[in-house]
């Protein structure tokens, strides 16, 4: 008797719908076992991760703040993945956008610049992110290089560039030798939505990005082209759709959104440029995109859920001394289960009983 994976005659829409829920359930079971191994009460740990942050107004704001870059980046990544283009380097594009936008803030520091500063920062950050994303896209189209490897390697280039700038030419001379720029002027910061909290205008921008992506994919020819090229490449070629042009386009849009998320994070919650501005938003957004089924509303919900794990992880660290790295373990296990459960959309388990041949011996 053997247990094998058999290809389905057609895609299972039921499994596609419940797959994320199954993945979340399996992840919670696995984390329960992990908490027990760590000597922590699993019920109290899960309560700290998933319930406690939802009972406090400030924590709810923080969830929205954390979800903002996740949703923006994941929306851009979903466009790439729907077009069968694999941008894995959104983390680098996030950092490059933060660096490019911060350049204006650093250069206008203390100059009484006008209200043009923040819009200019947003535009420059989006442009920088798009250009940075075009590097692996062009390498893919022109030279056949793997966009997965090139986009991933460029993450480290962006990270080291940021580190150099804040430890060198951009370091605050009054910052006690810490690797950080000076605090941005008020005209270079994202306005707050709630006085006394950290919820900012970037959350509204993220919602607008979700709405724009829904319109693009659902109401435009270009959105139809993206979906067809990804789902049926041969049909797309017969229809005259240019896959290479779509790789360039989707990478540029994805990079622009990641770069925009980067400067919104720096000019919003952080208030200055420093190392470690991202806890891995660019990589976590990959989980958000797939957990949300590459659907805009699904991505919004998945972004809020992953943001909950960030805030819950911080609260669990304070209340139960659970290492913060457990949050990354949770996210990694979740991605594993999401991808594993997705295989059931096109395949199903089947028990196979091999035919037994009875050997007849000579009498």
NORURZI-V330050 format. One record per backbone hydrogen bond with DSSP energy under -0.5 kcal/mol. CO is the residue of the C=O (numbers start at 1). NH is the residue of the N-H. If there is no record, write none. Layout:
co->CO nh->NH
co->CO nh->NH
//
This chain:
co->2 nh->4
co->2 nh->352
co->4 nh->6
co->4 nh->350
co->6 nh->348
co->11 nh->13
co->12 nh->16
co->13 nh->17
co->14 nh->18
co->15 nh->19
co->18 nh->22
co->19 nh->23
co->20 nh->24
co->21 nh->25
co->22 nh->26
co->23 nh->27
co->24 nh->28
co->25 nh->29
co->26 nh->30
co->27 nh->31
co->28 nh->32
co->29 nh->33
co->30 nh->34
co->31 nh->35
co->32 nh->36
co->33 nh->37
co->34 nh->38
co->35 nh->40
co->36 nh->39
co->40 nh->42
co->41 nh->45
co->42 nh->46
co->43 nh->47
co->44 nh->48
co->45 nh->49
co->46 nh->50
co->46 nh->51
co->47 nh->51
co->47 nh->52
co->51 nh->54
co->52 nh->55
co->53 nh->56
co->56 nh->60
co->57 nh->61
co->58 nh->62
co->59 nh->63
co->60 nh->64
co->61 nh->65
co->62 nh->66
co->63 nh->67
co->64 nh->68
co->65 nh->69
co->66 nh->70
co->67 nh->71
co->68 nh->72
co->69 nh->73
co->70 nh->74
co->71 nh->75
co->72 nh->76
co->73 nh->77
co->74 nh->78
co->75 nh->79
co->76 nh->80
co->77 nh->81
co->78 nh->82
co->79 nh->83
co->80 nh->85
co->81 nh->84
co->85 nh->87
co->86 nh->88
co->89 nh->92
co->89 nh->93
co->90 nh->94
co->91 nh->95
co->92 nh->96
co->93 nh->97
co->94 nh->98
co->95 nh->99
co->96 nh->100
co->97 nh->101
co->98 nh->102
co->99 nh->103
co->100 nh->104
co->101 nh->104
co->101 nh->105
co->102 nh->106
co->103 nh->107
co->104 nh->108
co->106 nh->109
co->108 nh->111
co->108 nh->113
co->114 nh->117
co->115 nh->119
co->116 nh->120
co->117 nh->121
co->118 nh->122
co->119 nh->123
co->120 nh->124
co->121 nh->125
co->122 nh->126
co->123 nh->127
co->124 nh->128
co->125 nh->129
co->126 nh->130
co->127 nh->131
co->128 nh->132
co->129 nh->133
co->130 nh->134
co->131 nh->135
co->132 nh->135
co->132 nh->136
co->133 nh->137
co->134 nh->138
co->135 nh->139
co->136 nh->140
co->137 nh->141
co->138 nh->142
co->138 nh->143
co->139 nh->143
co->139 nh->145
co->140 nh->144
co->146 nh->150
co->147 nh->151
co->148 nh->152
co->149 nh->153
co->150 nh->154
co->152 nh->155
co->152 nh->156
co->153 nh->156
co->153 nh->157
co->154 nh->158
co->155 nh->159
co->156 nh->160
co->157 nh->161
co->158 nh->162
co->159 nh->163
co->160 nh->164
co->161 nh->165
co->162 nh->166
co->163 nh->167
co->164 nh->168
co->165 nh->170
co->168 nh->171
co->172 nh->175
co->175 nh->178
co->178 nh->180
co->179 nh->275
co->180 nh->172
co->185 nh->188
co->186 nh->189
co->187 nh->118
co->191 nh->201
co->194 nh->197
co->199 nh->193
co->199 nh->194
co->200 nh->203
co->201 nh->204
co->201 nh->205
co->202 nh->206
co->203 nh->207
co->204 nh->208
co->205 nh->209
co->206 nh->210
co->207 nh->211
co->208 nh->212
co->209 nh->213
co->210 nh->214
co->211 nh->215
co->212 nh->216
co->213 nh->217
co->214 nh->218
co->215 nh->219
co->216 nh->220
co->216 nh->223
co->220 nh->224
co->221 nh->225
co->222 nh->226
co->223 nh->227
co->224 nh->228
co->225 nh->229
co->226 nh->230
co->227 nh->231
co->228 nh->232
co->232 nh->236
co->233 nh->237
co->234 nh->238
co->235 nh->239
co->236 nh->241
co->237 nh->240
co->241 nh->243
co->242 nh->246
co->243 nh->247
co->244 nh->248
co->245 nh->249
co->246 nh->250
co->247 nh->251
co->248 nh->252
co->249 nh->253
co->250 nh->254
co->251 nh->255
co->252 nh->256
co->253 nh->257
co->254 nh->258
co->255 nh->259
co->256 nh->260
co->257 nh->261
co->258 nh->262
co->259 nh->263
co->260 nh->264
co->261 nh->265
co->262 nh->266
co->263 nh->267
co->264 nh->268
co->265 nh->270
co->266 nh->271
co->267 nh->190
co->271 nh->184
co->273 nh->181
co->274 nh->277
co->280 nh->284
co->281 nh->285
co->283 nh->286
co->283 nh->287
co->284 nh->288
co->285 nh->289
co->286 nh->290
co->287 nh->291
co->288 nh->292
co->289 nh->294
co->290 nh->293
co->292 nh->295
co->295 nh->299
co->296 nh->300
co->297 nh->301
co->298 nh->302
co->299 nh->303
co->300 nh->304
co->301 nh->305
co->302 nh->306
co->303 nh->307
co->304 nh->308
co->305 nh->309
co->306 nh->310
co->307 nh->311
co->308 nh->312
co->309 nh->313
co->310 nh->314
co->311 nh->315
co->312 nh->316
co->313 nh->317
co->314 nh->318
co->315 nh->319
co->316 nh->320
co->316 nh->322
co->317 nh->321
co->323 nh->326
co->324 nh->327
co->324 nh->328
co->325 nh->329
co->326 nh->330
co->327 nh->331
co->328 nh->332
co->329 nh->333
co->330 nh->334
co->331 nh->335
co->332 nh->336
co->333 nh->337
co->334 nh->338
co->335 nh->339
co->336 nh->340
co->337 nh->341
co->338 nh->342
co->339 nh->343
co->340 nh->343
co->341 nh->344
co->342 nh->345
co->342 nh->346
co->343 nh->346
co->343 nh->347
co->345 nh->12
co->346 nh->8
co->348 nh->6
co->350 nh->4
co->352 nh->2
co->352 nh->354
co->355 nh->357
co->356 nh->358
co->357 nh->359
co->359 nh->361
//
